[in-house]
Amino acid sequence: MAYPPEFLKLVDEFINLANRLAETRDDGEVSAAILFAAGRYNAFNFLTRGGDVESRQKAVEFYVSEYRKAIESNLDGVVGPVVSPLD
């Protein structure tokens, strides 16, 4: 899967912020904060765009599915190598 350069640039902005935060905080805490922030932002978007009880479960399934695809493709190196903090 090819990602548009503009999208990857936006992703890199979040990663750069996370890396800066991890200079003074535990990287696990930063990782948890990113995940929580993504959930919060996506919930906000869902609710402010008219999300309702009937479509809530579908939204949750969609976002969980997208996260699974993102982490698996990054672990597989689809976008490029990911350097593990364990290396």
C-alpha positions, 0 to 999 in steps of 0.5 A: 500500500502506498501512502501519499507523501502529504499523509506521511509528512503529517504522521511524521509531525506527530512522531517528531512531537512524540520523540521530543516528549520522550526526551523528558518523559518515559517513552511508554507514557508517551506511547500511551498518551498518543493512543489515548489522544487518538481515541479522544480526537476520533471520539470528538470527530465522531460526536461532532459530526453527528455520530449517534448510538446506532452508529457508535459500534460501527465507528468503534469497529472501524477505528480498532480495525484501522489501528490494527492495520496501522500497527501491523503494517508498521511492524512489517516495515511497509512504510519503512523500517521501524527502529525498536527501542529494544535494538 
